[in-house]
Amino acid sequence: MVTKTIDLRSDTVTKPNEVMRAAMANAEVDDDVLSFDPTAFRLEAEMARITGKEAALFVPSGTMGNLISVMIHCEVRGSEVILGDNCHIHIFENGGISTIGGVHPRPVKNNKDGTMDIDLIEAAIRNPNFEICYPKTRLICLENTHANTGGKCLSVEYIDEVGVLAKKHGLKLHIDGARIFHASVALGVPVNRLVQAADSVSVCLSKGLGAPVGSVIVGSREFIARARILRKTLGGGMRQVGILCAAALVAVQENVEKLADDHKKAKALAEGLNNIKGLKVDIASVQTNILYFDISEDANITAHKLINQLEEHGVLMMADSSSRIRVVLHYQISAADVQYTLACIEQAVNGTPFKNGH
Ligand code: TLP
C-alpha cells in the first residue's frame, strides 16, 4: 500500500516545515503596502546583503519578479529584450512581458548549457540608427540555473562577459535567478559575485529553498523604488506580508546548505536511471537538482504511461514530451526515496519486481 508521496514534479512542491510554520505564527507584521512590515524589511535587507545589491523587494512569484524587472528596464512601450529562446520568461510566463508590459522579445538560441553565444547576442542588438523600423534594444536577460536545459549553471565568467557586452551597448542586464542559490552552491561562487554584472536579479524562495510563497527582486535603490510602485499596479502589493517573509527568511537561513545534497541525489538518480535498460540520461549534464531522462523507442512505454504507473506507487513526475521526463529534487526527498523511485521505474519499464512497499 502506498503510504507516502514522492513528489518529483518540481521543487515548488515542498511543504513548509515546523520551523517555518512557527516563524510564520510568530512573525511581527504591519502593512507592507504602506512600507511598514518589519519582517518584510528584514527579508529584503538580508537578500540585498546576500546578492550584494543596494535594495530588495518581496514579490508574490518569480513570474511577477521577472515581469516587473523587464518592464522597468524597458520603460518605453515597444522596447526590445534579448532573451534565450528556451528561457522561462519566453516559454512559461504567458507572454506577460508583451501582453502586459508592451515589451518585444528578441529570442536568441539557447545552447544546451543554457548560454546564448555572445556573438549572437551582439548581432541581435538593434542598430539605433534605424529606429524608423527597429524597436530599441534595452535589456538582456539570462537565467541561472537554466531550468529548461536541465538546471545548468552559467559561469561567472560568462555572466561577466554578457555584462561587459550590455554595458558596451548601453543595455541593462537582468538575471532570472529563480535557482541562483543552486548555481552558487554547484559552482562554489558566492551569489553576490555571480550576479555582480547584473542590474537586477529575481530570486525564488519557494523553489529549492522551500518557502511556501514568494520571490525577491534585487537591484539599485532607484530600481527597487520603481519596482515597489509597479508591484502595487500589478496587484502584488500585500498587506501583512511578514507572515510569508518569515517563512522565506527561514528558507534562506536554513535551506541553502541542503542544496548540495539535492544535487548529489539528482546525480544518484541519474546514475540509477542510466542503469535501467531503455532509459538514458546524460550524467555529465546533471549539475544541480533538475534532470531530464529519455525513454528509447524499444522500451515500449511512453512517458505518459510511465508517469501514470509511477503515480500508482506514489511517485510523481512531469512529462516533457512522449519520450522525455523531467525530475526535480528537493530537500523533502530522501536518499531512500531516490532508491524507491528507481525500483518503481525499473519495474514499470522492464517488469522487474521490487521488494519493499513505501
Ligand atoms: N518554474 C516552474 C514551472 O513554471 C516550469 C518549475 O516547476 O520549474 N524562473 C524559472 C527559471 C522558473 O523555473 C520558474 C518556475 C519561474 C521563473 C517562475 O516562478 P513562479 O512559479 O514563482 O512564478
Boltz pocket constraint, residues with backbone or C-beta under 6 A from the ligand:
constraints:
  - pocket:
      binder: B
      contacts: [[A, 9], [A, 10], [A, 11], [A, 12], [A, 60], [A, 61], [A, 62], [A, 63], [A, 64], [A, 88], [A, 89], [A, 92], [A, 143], [A, 145], [A, 147], [A, 176], [A, 178], [A, 179], [A, 204], [A, 215]]
      max_distance: 6.0
